[in-house]
Amino acid sequence: MIGFDADDTLWENEVFFHQAQMKFIELHPHIKDPEELILQIEKENIKFYGYGIKGFILSLLEASVRFSNNQPNFQNIDKIINIGKDMLAQNIQLLPEVEETLRHLSEHYMLIMITKGDLLDQRRKVERSGLLKYFSSTEIVSEKDEQTYLEILEKYNISPQDFLMVGNSLKSDVLPVRNIGGTGIYIPHKFTWKNEEVESTFDLERVVELQTISALKVWLKNEI
């Protein structure tokens, strides 16, 4: 079985968060080191809001209030809300060669999509992507850690040794799978949320780095 991350592995995602953050910074030129402050607030709020656009916008609203001496500019508040609505309405932009690769692999392997975030938003993106026909199932989870992957594998009666996970996040898609005995396929994306970056060095055993999703076909052929 091959698992695929969705955001920034199958379609663009983080670029829209980056653009929204730049708009926020333009509205708040007085905030020093705004990117670090926003990231800190996001980290604090994950336990309340989880991952996704809604939690991100709530964190931007909190940042706007917190760093305006609790005297928020209501025009800015309105603009931040509209930024969030625009993000939620964003069309799905598939990454290059994704559909062709999934079409080919679905003929030879059991594919499953494993994505984390807000249930409603992730379900909407999955449905709009047009990719559901290539997957046996979709799992929308609140966190991607060793326990989550073990539970998914148990659900489908798949051993970790027979599982590959493909994604752009070493922290969420690759290392947890490696740690339970599976193989992680790392495909870097030019935009990666800082909270998904791996700070310490790690053992590269059972971790494969590919530059494009289409390279997965060649790698699998050589591994068989």
Secondary structure in CASP SS format (residue, H / E / C, confidence):
PFRMAT SS
TARGET T0000
AUTHOR 0000-0000-0000
METHOD secondary structure of the structure
MODEL  1
M C 1.00
I E 1.00
G E 1.00
F E 1.00
D C 1.00
A C 1.00
D E 1.00
D C 1.00
T C 1.00
L C 1.00
W E 1.00
E C 1.00
N C 1.00
E H 1.00
V H 1.00
F H 1.00
F H 1.00
H H 1.00
Q H 1.00
A H 1.00
Q H 1.00
M H 1.00
K H 1.00
F H 1.00
I H 1.00
E H 1.00
L H 1.00
H C 1.00
P C 1.00
H C 1.00
I C 1.00
K C 1.00
D C 1.00
P H 1.00
E H 1.00
E H 1.00
L H 1.00
I H 1.00
L H 1.00
Q H 1.00
I H 1.00
E H 1.00
K H 1.00
E H 1.00
N H 1.00
I H 1.00
K H 1.00
F H 1.00
Y H 1.00
G C 1.00
Y C 1.00
G C 1.00
I H 1.00
K H 1.00
G H 1.00
F H 1.00
I H 1.00
L H 1.00
S H 1.00
L H 1.00
L H 1.00
E H 1.00
A H 1.00
S H 1.00
V H 1.00
R H 1.00
F C 1.00
S C 1.00
N C 1.00
N C 1.00
Q C 1.00
P C 1.00
N C 1.00
F H 1.00
Q H 1.00
N H 1.00
I H 1.00
D H 1.00
K H 1.00
I H 1.00
I H 1.00
N H 1.00
I H 1.00
G H 1.00
K H 1.00
D H 1.00
M H 1.00
L H 1.00
A C 1.00
Q C 1.00
N C 1.00
I C 1.00
Q C 1.00
L E 1.00
L C 1.00
P C 1.00
E C 1.00
V H 1.00
E H 1.00
E H 1.00
T H 1.00
L H 1.00
R H 1.00
H H 1.00
L H 1.00
S H 1.00
E C 1.00
H C 1.00
Y C 1.00
M C 1.00
L E 1.00
I E 1.00
M E 1.00
I E 1.00
T E 1.00
K E 1.00
G C 1.00
D C 1.00
L H 1.00
L H 1.00
D H 1.00
Q H 1.00
R H 1.00
R H 1.00
K H 1.00
V H 1.00
E H 1.00
R H 1.00
S H 1.00
G C 1.00
L C 1.00
L H 1.00
K H 1.00
Y H 1.00
F C 1.00
S C 1.00
S E 1.00
T E 1.00
E E 1.00
I E 1.00
V E 1.00
S C 1.00
E C 1.00
K C 1.00
D C 1.00
E H 1.00
Q H 1.00
T H 1.00
Y H 1.00
L H 1.00
E H 1.00
I H 1.00
L H 1.00
E H 1.00
K H 1.00
Y C 1.00
N C 1.00
I C 1.00
S C 1.00
P H 1.00
Q H 1.00
D H 1.00
F C 1.00
L E 1.00
M E 1.00
V E 1.00
G E 1.00
N C 1.00
S C 1.00
L H 1.00
K H 1.00
S H 1.00
D H 1.00
V H 1.00
L H 1.00
P H 1.00
V H 1.00
R H 1.00
N H 1.00
I C 1.00
G C 1.00
G C 1.00
T E 1.00
G E 1.00
I E 1.00
Y E 1.00
I C 1.00
P C 1.00
H C 1.00
K C 1.00
F C 1.00
T C 1.00
W C 1.00
K H 1.00
N H 1.00
E H 1.00
E C 1.00
V C 1.00
E C 1.00
S C 1.00
T C 1.00
F C 1.00
D C 1.00
L C 1.00
E C 1.00
R C 1.00
V E 1.00
V E 1.00
E E 1.00
L C 1.00
Q C 1.00
T C 1.00
I C 1.00
S C 1.00
A H 1.00
L H 1.00
K H 1.00
V H 1.00
W H 1.00
L H 1.00
K H 1.00
N H 1.00
E H 1.00
I C 1.00
END
